[in-house]
Amino acid sequence: CQINCQGTDNFKINLWQIITFQTKQSVSSISTMFPTIIYYLVPTLVILISVRKYRESKWGKCKNKVKLTDKIAIVTGANSGIGYEISKELCRRGALVIMACRNKQSALIAIHEIEKELNAKNLLFMELDLTSLNSIKTFATNFKTKFNKIDILVNNAGVSFDDASREVTKDGIEIHFGVNHLGHFLLTNLLLDRFQSGSRIVIISSLLHQKGQINFDNLNLEKPNDAKNLYANSKLANMYFCKELAKRTHDKGITVYAVCPGWVLTNLFRHHTRRMLKYFIFVIPAAFLFMRSAKQGAQTPIFCATDPSVENESGYFYRDCKKFTSKIQMCDTVSHKLWTTSVKMIESKGITLK
């Protein structure tokens, strides 16, 4: 027993010596490499930060200080991301902001945060589920019983799923087209009689619309095997909606804007599968250079909702707080057909539009 114990003690001593030696070697290696790491790391960080600052300077910022006292604004998807920042800024300027959201708890938390920060009481939650045409109709009815005008409508809420997921709304409509386009199309039309001369409608689209197409034979995935670029398709529908709505409301003095907020760090991709999300890891370095905060992404929507310089510029696409020319040639025939097709799809679900 004594011999065995002594052998065990020797083993422990030798193991400790090995660990100590390896640790010293590692520390020595790191100490030797440290100047080299610093030599390359610091310039790299300086370059990345400089590029980031340069890009930020090109993103555009809403600089006007227009007050919105006595104005009424509706922001969909207002409880987080860009919608939250838009709501906060409109509230800061004095507007009564209707936060139109599906999740009441999240909306009330957002309202509490904004009211605490701004010491304001001009925020109101109203339930709106853009996956349900009946919910949209109920929202419009409830709004009209309380208010007789709308000064600003920001159609901000949106979803993005894997194309392969084949997700649909509660009414059985392909979810990207149903929420991102058709839901806001119905909402806007139901509220049209509350807009007046000087009112503004801001439609959040995306530069990705340039990768989309409007296939009238497959708007609702009648051909499920041809499902691709569904998010981009819905953003292109936003662009055509803006164009046609601007035409139809021109005589009423209403201005309509389609807006690209940029690549923004929000929860838009929360519905994507892990298989897709793992690829985002590889774009993290690029994200540092190109991805905007929600506040930065909100600048162009706020600009279009408030700036005097664009009060008569209806039907245009804006990015970085200025007009942006799309690569897509927006055809009047397509915009008109998308409008009439959208009306037919809604009426096929039992809701009549005038």
VOGU-3710 file (C-alpha; in Angstrom, 3 decimals, decimal comma):
1> cqincqgtdn> 0,000/0,000/0,000  2,825/2,333/0,881  4,528/1,648/-2,478  1,292/2,222/-4,391  0,641/5,507/-2,592  4,152/6,689/-3,289  3,693/5,849/-6,994  0,455/7,803/-7,069  2,148/10,814/-5,485  4,945/10,697/-8,067
11> fkinlwqiit> 2,359/10,543/-10,860  0,602/13,619/-9,478  3,895/15,502/-9,260  4,851/14,586/-12,827  1,402/15,540/-14,120  1,596/18,887/-12,350  5,043/19,520/-13,831  3,747/18,736/-17,329  0,758/21,067/-16,893  2,970/23,834/-15,498
21> fqtkqsvssi> 5,454/23,443/-18,343  2,716/23,493/-20,988  1,139/26,560/-19,406  4,444/28,407/-19,378  5,015/27,437/-22,993  1,547/28,691/-23,971  2,031/31,971/-22,115  5,436/32,347/-23,701  3,988/31,686/-27,171  1,193/34,179/-26,641
31> stmfptiiyy> 3,652/36,753/-25,307  5,795/36,247/-28,391  2,817/36,476/-30,756  1,098/39,390/-28,986  3,010/42,178/-30,766  2,293/40,497/-34,119  -1,420/40,188/-33,273  -1,581/43,843/-32,261  0,384/44,837/-35,368  -2,262/43,377/-37,658
41> lvptlvilis> -5,372/43,700/-35,489  -5,246/47,420/-34,752  -4,921/48,579/-38,394  -7,639/46,115/-39,411  -10,011/47,494/-36,780  -9,172/51,058/-37,773  -9,928/50,258/-41,427  -13,207/48,494/-40,581  -14,370/51,321/-38,331  -13,393/53,922/-40,940
51> vrkyreskwg> -15,319/52,066/-43,652  -18,281/51,763/-41,298  -18,245/55,492/-40,532  -17,962/56,330/-44,221  -20,939/54,131/-45,061  -22,969/55,654/-42,223  -22,306/59,105/-43,664  -23,956/57,973/-46,926  -27,043/56,425/-45,345  -28,906/59,666/-44,921
61> kcknkvkltd> -30,455/61,164/-41,823  -33,722/62,978/-41,334  -32,564/66,405/-40,190  -35,804/68,370/-40,179  -37,393/69,365/-36,869  -40,993/69,482/-38,093  -43,483/69,392/-35,236  -46,471/67,062/-35,516  -48,715/68,518/-32,844  -52,384/67,591/-33,422
71> kiaivtgans> -51,359/65,032/-36,074  -52,555/61,414/-35,978  -50,218/58,674/-37,175  -50,639/54,919/-37,578  -47,569/52,673/-37,606  -47,993/48,952/-38,254  -45,552/46,560/-36,610  -44,687/49,332/-34,174  -43,593/47,279/-31,173  -40,050/46,518/-32,386
81> gigyeiskel> -37,350/47,339/-34,907  -37,917/50,111/-37,433  -41,570/50,501/-36,458  -40,588/51,137/-32,845  -38,090/53,837/-33,831  -40,536/55,488/-36,234  -43,221/55,516/-33,543  -40,838/56,998/-31,011  -39,751/59,808/-33,324  -43,301/60,695/-34,390
91> crrgalvima> -44,286/60,675/-30,728  -41,311/62,908/-29,882  -42,552/65,411/-32,451  -45,990/65,551/-30,846  -48,144/63,247/-32,982  -50,694/60,893/-31,478  -49,248/57,556/-32,588  -51,466/54,509/-33,030  -49,230/51,473/-32,579  -50,998/48,863/-34,703
101> crnkqsalia> -49,633/45,504/-33,550  -50,648/41,878/-33,262  -49,008/41,249/-29,877  -50,636/43,403/-27,199  -48,109/42,606/-24,481  -45,116/43,536/-26,650  -46,859/46,718/-27,778  -47,646/47,808/-24,226  -44,040/47,190/-23,184  -42,868/49,301/-26,133
111> iheiekelna> -45,310/52,070/-25,215  -44,102/52,039/-21,614  -40,457/52,316/-22,730  -41,124/55,205/-25,102  -43,342/57,089/-22,659  -40,726/56,699/-19,936  -37,918/57,921/-22,206  -39,829/60,858/-23,699  -42,081/61,641/-20,742  -44,988/61,527/-23,191
121> knllfmeldl> -48,516/60,118/-23,179  -49,400/60,269/-26,873  -49,159/56,570/-27,771  -52,085/54,200/-28,191  -52,169/50,460/-28,863  -54,745/49,065/-31,269  -54,777/45,399/-32,211  -53,999/44,556/-35,831  -53,165/41,108/-37,170  -52,141/41,404/-40,813
131> tslnsiktfa> -52,451/37,639/-41,289  -56,222/38,027/-40,866  -58,386/40,074/-43,235  -61,134/40,181/-40,603  -58,686/41,593/-38,039  -57,725/44,316/-40,511  -61,386/45,144/-41,112  -62,043/45,261/-37,355  -59,062/47,562/-36,822  -60,304/49,964/-39,496
141> tnfktkfnki> -63,818/49,987/-38,021  -62,520/50,616/-34,499  -60,215/53,385/-35,691  -63,006/55,163/-37,554  -65,251/55,170/-34,493  -62,548/57,014/-32,529  -60,854/59,278/-35,073  -61,984/61,314/-38,057  -58,626/61,749/-39,794  -55,215/60,219/-40,512
151> dilvnnagvs> -52,215/62,423/-41,177  -49,549/59,719/-41,486  -49,813/55,997/-42,211  -46,631/53,918/-42,138  -47,162/50,448/-43,594  -44,136/48,941/-41,885  -44,983/45,444/-40,634  -43,593/42,556/-42,631  -42,610/38,897/-42,506  -39,972/36,718/-44,115
161> fddasrevtk> -40,036/32,914/-44,196  -38,088/30,263/-46,072  -39,548/29,966/-49,552  -39,809/26,222/-48,983  -41,976/26,622/-45,878  -45,185/27,283/-47,877  -46,598/29,375/-45,016  -50,044/30,924/-45,474  -52,153/33,518/-43,659  -55,296/32,715/-41,688
171> dgieihfgvn> -57,204/33,256/-44,931  -55,068/30,758/-46,839  -53,050/33,355/-48,763  -49,314/32,911/-49,355  -47,895/34,690/-46,323  -45,422/37,096/-47,942  -47,973/38,352/-50,449  -50,748/38,198/-47,830  -49,030/40,180/-45,073  -46,469/42,366/-46,817
181> hlghflltnl> -48,770/43,442/-49,650  -52,412/42,383/-49,414  -52,846/43,137/-45,703  -51,561/46,685/-46,085  -53,484/47,071/-49,349  -56,733/46,294/-47,523  -55,856/48,432/-44,500  -55,023/51,462/-46,632  -58,166/51,146/-48,741  -60,437/50,763/-45,712
191> lldrfqsgsr> -58,963/53,943/-44,222  -58,863/56,034/-47,408  -61,854/58,164/-46,432  -59,948/59,347/-43,339  -57,045/60,766/-45,334  -57,137/64,410/-46,321  -55,068/66,843/-48,345  -51,554/66,804/-46,900  -51,788/63,270/-45,510  -48,873/60,936/-46,194
201> iviissllhq> -48,661/57,181/-46,726  -45,254/55,521/-46,332  -44,883/51,967/-47,646  -41,815/50,069/-46,451  -40,427/48,181/-49,426  -36,852/47,025/-50,027  -34,086/47,185/-52,590  -34,676/43,444/-52,875  -37,759/44,269/-54,955  -35,328/44,324/-57,882
211> kgqinfdnln> -34,993/40,543/-57,542  -38,752/40,023/-57,519  -41,394/39,455/-60,146  -45,170/39,691/-60,339  -46,480/36,412/-61,718  -50,249/36,750/-61,880  -50,564/33,011/-62,439  -48,813/32,250/-59,154  -49,516/35,078/-56,701  -51,015/32,651/-54,203
221> lekpndaknl> -48,665/29,751/-54,962  -51,070/28,071/-57,327  -47,843/26,487/-58,600  -46,092/25,564/-55,333  -43,089/24,064/-57,094  -42,321/27,501/-58,511  -41,911/29,149/-55,104  -38,857/31,395/-55,104  -37,951/34,925/-54,040  -41,314/35,242/-52,304
231> yansklanmy> -40,157/38,043/-50,007  -38,670/39,969/-52,947  -41,889/39,444/-54,908  -43,923/40,967/-52,074  -41,586/43,966/-51,926  -42,064/44,479/-55,663  -45,813/44,367/-55,043  -45,269/47,183/-52,512  -43,627/49,239/-55,240  -46,504/48,735/-57,669
241> fckelakrth> -49,011/49,474/-54,902  -47,240/52,768/-54,218  -47,328/53,696/-57,900  -51,004/52,909/-58,386  -52,109/54,416/-55,059  -50,267/57,649/-55,877  -52,192/57,859/-59,161  -55,540/57,227/-57,516  -55,048/59,724/-54,669  -53,277/62,513/-56,556
251> dkgitvyavc> -56,375/64,714/-56,845  -56,980/64,417/-53,102  -53,590/65,891/-52,174  -52,386/62,657/-50,553  -48,730/61,741/-51,053  -47,451/58,166/-51,190  -43,871/56,968/-50,823  -42,145/53,596/-51,197  -39,091/53,355/-48,972  -36,056/51,108/-48,622
261> pgwvltnlfr> -34,781/51,347/-45,027  -31,537/49,542/-45,884  -30,216/46,301/-44,431  -31,398/46,641/-40,850  -30,719/44,531/-37,767  -34,276/43,520/-36,800  -36,214/40,338/-36,048  -37,538/40,109/-39,622  -35,821/36,751/-40,202  -37,028/35,206/-36,946
271> hhtrrmlkyf> -39,175/32,694/-38,856  -36,306/31,245/-40,861  -35,165/27,712/-40,069  -31,889/26,896/-38,381  -30,671/25,549/-41,706  -30,958/29,055/-43,145  -29,898/30,986/-40,065  -26,561/29,164/-39,832  -25,522/30,808/-43,095  -25,956/34,227/-41,507
281> ifvipaaflf> -22,902/33,469/-39,340  -20,719/33,888/-42,407  -22,048/37,385/-43,078  -21,376/38,743/-39,581  -18,173/40,577/-40,677  -20,057/42,077/-43,621  -22,943/42,900/-41,300  -20,656/45,177/-39,295  -19,980/47,176/-42,446  -23,412/47,146/-44,038
291> mrsakqgaqt> -26,096/46,507/-41,424  -27,910/49,463/-39,902  -29,440/49,823/-36,492  -33,214/50,117/-36,302  -32,823/53,834/-35,598  -30,680/54,285/-38,704  -33,135/52,255/-40,769  -35,991/54,469/-39,591  -34,460/57,671/-40,980  -35,818/57,490/-44,532
301> pifcatdpsv> -39,368/56,516/-43,454  -39,353/59,410/-40,967  -38,008/61,725/-43,675  -40,816/60,787/-46,070  -43,420/61,102/-43,309  -42,344/64,594/-42,233  -40,045/66,500/-44,581  -41,523/69,554/-46,358  -39,282/69,021/-49,405  -41,190/65,894/-50,479
311> enesgyfyrd> -44,749/66,982/-49,711  -45,671/66,937/-53,411  -43,409/64,075/-54,515  -45,924/61,248/-54,643  -45,305/57,784/-56,069  -41,518/57,762/-55,830  -39,030/55,332/-54,287  -36,730/56,648/-51,553  -33,508/55,332/-50,069  -31,030/57,145/-47,805
321> ckkftskiqm> -33,402/60,123/-47,526  -33,414/60,816/-51,259  -35,045/59,553/-54,432  -33,665/56,292/-55,731  -34,143/54,940/-59,244  -35,092/51,278/-59,352  -33,704/48,951/-61,999  -37,265/47,745/-62,516  -39,278/49,629/-65,113  -42,584/50,101/-63,302
331> cdtvshklwt> -45,327/49,351/-65,822  -48,724/51,099/-65,516  -50,459/48,009/-66,844  -48,950/45,798/-64,133  -49,721/48,255/-61,323  -53,353/48,516/-62,442  -53,731/44,755/-62,832  -52,164/44,105/-59,417  -54,664/46,523/-57,866  -57,698/44,877/-59,465
341> tsvkmieskg> -56,355/41,393/-58,730  -55,796/42,340/-55,080  -59,380/43,586/-54,817  -60,688/40,317/-56,286  -58,596/38,224/-53,876  -59,938/40,162/-50,891  -63,537/40,039/-52,092  -63,207/36,283/-52,652  -62,702/36,074/-48,879  -65,992/37,853/-48,164
351> itlk> -64,780/41,433/-47,682  -66,128/44,083/-50,046  -64,099/47,096/-51,117  -65,755/50,161/-52,620
//
